[in-house]
């Protein structure tokens, strides 16, 4: 895994020393080395920090320049089918390295920008084609790897993290208060916005084409998940899913260094370790637990580790671990209120002490139907009782509203935002605060698949994968996610949902492939998200102390009376959102 950076100036020559300082902010993403490329006219620069996995020699350094000197690339990620693509391209290109980076260059030279459809992997790619004087910025289908950009009439800057762009000094620290309000609704700031007015995210499954001659750019969506309603023989279907997963895991463990795995004791991470064992590997596994909690994940992880005979290490979080909240603004650059940001950081730090990369189970709940709200929605939407059918006839289920309620973790609508924010900020509150859910609601999908699609685009793509990337890369650890193989998602979306979604068995198709190989206590374990005990987050005295001298109040943004009212309650999840924003604001603005 790596950090990438680039800058294009319209007329003024680049400040090379400043560019190097910008690159230094990404050192944690690639501590094994760094490199820069400056164009002859010194109007374009690419930078790269390297966390090396393939071709550990200097031949694997980036930015990489093609043999004909036409293509320059800086690339963050892994192309898992690079060996297969390389075989296809051997007669087209003279390879000099064993890297997936050079395969990207060769694929682009053969197929042009359409080469993206050939890639399997996680990636943020910056590719400069001198011949046409264009730069392509490409983000993977699910948004596993981040990519941000800043643009004005004189400069275009892109980077893996916002902090590198901010280091340029070109961005005015002007908060986008529409994004500020969005954060309290969603727990994150949805693409393409960021917390800053002049900085944007490239959305997942999009590429940006920057035309240097015209000093302008366009955005193109290159992949959409399509839907079908096929019915297949369930045994054959389970076998096909098994083959896809086994192939995906085999591709994800390709590296010139050992690969470990996160392990929670749930279906998803346990399956990852099981598939690794089937490949003849004996991975190191890493878990996190919570002090004095009977549901602590490390206990279940230990059961799986002992059963599969793999080594396991764990770290225990307690009340003092919340001190790490103070570090989160540096890790994430913008506020993100997922409640597992601290535990994810802790387990990543633990893993980094032993390995450079781990597998993780993100994506399985989305595609196989493992989330509790998916089952709640199914029970409400698909009830077979005549009374429920009659109810739906006169009052259909509002899918977006249901989803917004399920995601809220502290409900904010327009009225609640007006109660919290000072009056001069009310103009920035959207009339439809759930605009991002509505944008990603596909009415042409079946009701359940529509929820799964929003899970993929809204929950996973914006919250979960952001959390995983920043928490791991802050510790110079790469996290690989084999369930996020686009061929797996395409396959499951092509079949009737009743073939993979069963009321009586969560994640049916995954269960069919692991049920013979894991302990009954794990197979029968109730679904549990990556959370901790309520007491870990619900200490009112902690919030009173942390919000006692609120900068958000001092800067006339949030009303003191609103915070005071929340602090009189036993607990309210809205406090967590305010706390995270308070920490971000204190670090980046105050």
Residue, then its C-alpha position, 0 to 999 in steps of 0.5 A: x500500500x502506498x500514498x500518492x500525490x500530484x500537482x499540475x500548475x497552469x503557468x507557475x513553476x512548481x515549488x519542488x521543496x514544498x511538494x516534497x513536504x506535501x509528500x512527507x505527510x503521506x509517509x505513514x502510508x509508505x514508509x519503505x521509500x518515496x519518489x518524485x517525478x517532475x516534468x521538464x517544464x516543472x508544471x507537473x509533479x507526481x509523488x509516491x510513498x511506498x509500502x512494498x509487497x511485490x518486487x521489493x527491489x528498486x525496480x518496483x519504485x514509483x512514480x514509474x515511467x514506461x519504457x517509451x517514456x510516454x506514461x508516468x504512473x503513481x499508484x496506490x493499491x493492489x491489482x490482484x489479477x496482474x499475473x493473468x493480465x501480464x500473460x495476456x500482454x507479454x507479446x505487447x509490452x517488454x516488462x522489466x519489473x515483476x510489479x502490478x504497476x507496470x502491468x497497469x501501464x501495459x494494459x493502458x497502452x493496449x486498451x486505453x482508458x477502457x483497461x479499467x474494466x480488466x482490473x480486479x483489485x483495490x486502487x487509486x491510480x494517477x496516470x499521465x499520458x504525455x502523448x495526449x497531455x492528459x492525467x487520469x485519476x481512477x478510483x476502484x469500484x467500491x472505494x477501498x482506496x481514497x483519492x481527493x483533489x483540489x482545483x482552481x484556475x491555476x492549480x490542480x492537486x490530488x492526493x491519497x489523503x486531505x492532509x497532503x493537499x492542505x500542506x500545499x497552502x493553496x486551500x483556504x480553510x473554509x468549512x463547507x457547512x452543507x457538509x458539516x450538516x451532512x456529517x451529523x445526518x450520516x456520521x460521515x461526509x458523503x462523496x463528492x463533498x469533503x469538510x472543506x469547500x475547495x477539496x473533493x472526493x473522487x467517488x468510487x467507480x469513477x475516473x477523472x480525466x484532467x485535460x492539461x491543455x484546457x486546464x479542465x476535467x471531467x468525471x466518468x462513472x465506469x462501473x455499475x452493479x446491474x440486476x437480474x433475477x435468475x434462479x439456479x440450483x442452490x448446490x451448484x450456486x454454493x459451489x460457484x460462490x465457493x470457487x469465487x471466494x477461494x480464487x479471490x483469497x488466493x489472489x489477495x495473498x499474493x505478495x513477497x511478504x507474509x499476509x495475516x488476517x483480522x479475526x473477530x470470531x464471526x462468519x466473515x473473518x473466520x471464513x478468510x482464515x479458513x480459506x487461507x488454511x485451505x491454501x496451505x497457509x498458516x496466517x498470524x491472526x489479530x483480534x481486539x476485545x473489551x475489558x469486562x464484557x461478556x460479548x468481547x470478540x477476542x473470546x470468539x476469535x480464540x475459539x476459531x484460532x484454536x479450531x483452525x490451529x492458527x496463532x492469534x494475538x489480541x489487544x484489550x480496550x478499556x476506558x483509557x483507550x478513548x484517549x485515542x479519540x484525540x488522535x483521530x483528527x490526524x488519522x482521518x483528516x475529516x470527521x467520521x463518527x463510526x463507533x469503531x474508529x478507535x478499536x480499528x486503529x488499535x487492532x491495526x497497530x497490533x497487527x503492524x507489529x508482526x505483518x505488513x498486510x492482513x485480510x479482513x471480512x468487509x463486504x460479506x454482510x453487504x452482499x450476502x445479507x448479514x446486517x440486522x437492518x436487512x433482516x428487519x427490512x425483509x420481515x417488514x417488506x416481505x411479510x406474507x400475512x394478509x394484514x401486512x399485505x393490506x397495510x403495504x397496499x395503502x402505505x408502502x414501506x418508504x425504503x429510504x426513510x427506513x434506511x435513514x432510521x437504521x443508519x442514524x446512530x443519533x437521529x438528525x433531521x432538518x428540525x434537529x439540525x436547526x435546534x443544534x446549529x446557530x441560526x446563521x447556519x440554517x441556510x446550509x441545511x438541505x431541505x432533504x437531509x437524506x439526499x445521499x441515500x435518495x441518490x443511491x436508491x435504485x427503484x428498479x431493484x427489488x426492495x431488498x437489493x435496493x437496501x443492499x445497494x445503499x449498503x454498498x454505496x452509502x454505508x460500506x463505501x463511505x463509512x466502513x472502508x474509510x475507517x479501515x483505510x485510515x486506521x490501518x494506513x496510519x499504522x503503515x498496515x495494508x488491509x485486503x478485502x477478498x469479499x470485495x471482488x466485483x465478480x462476486x457482487x455481480x454474481x449475487x446480484x444476478x440471482x433471485x434474492x431468495x436464493x441467498x437471503x434466508x430468514x432462518x439462516x444469515x448469509x446463507x451462501x457463505x454459511x453453506x461453504x463454512x458450516x462443516x469446518x467451523x465450531x457450532x458455537x461460532x456458526x450459531x453465534x448471534x450477529x454482532x457488529x464491530x462494537x463495544x459495550x454500551x458503557x464504553x461509549x455512554x459515560x456522561x461524565x466523560x462527555x461533560x469533561x470533553x465538551x466543557x470548553x467547546x470550540x464549536x460553541x465558542x465559534x458560534x456554531x453549535x448552541x451551548x443549550x443544545x449540548x447541555x440538554x443532551x448531557x442531562x440525559x442518560x445517554x444519547x448517540x448524538x453526543x458521540x457525533x458532537x465529540x468527534x466533530x469537536x476534536x476535528x474542529x479543535x485540531x484543524x480549525x482552532 
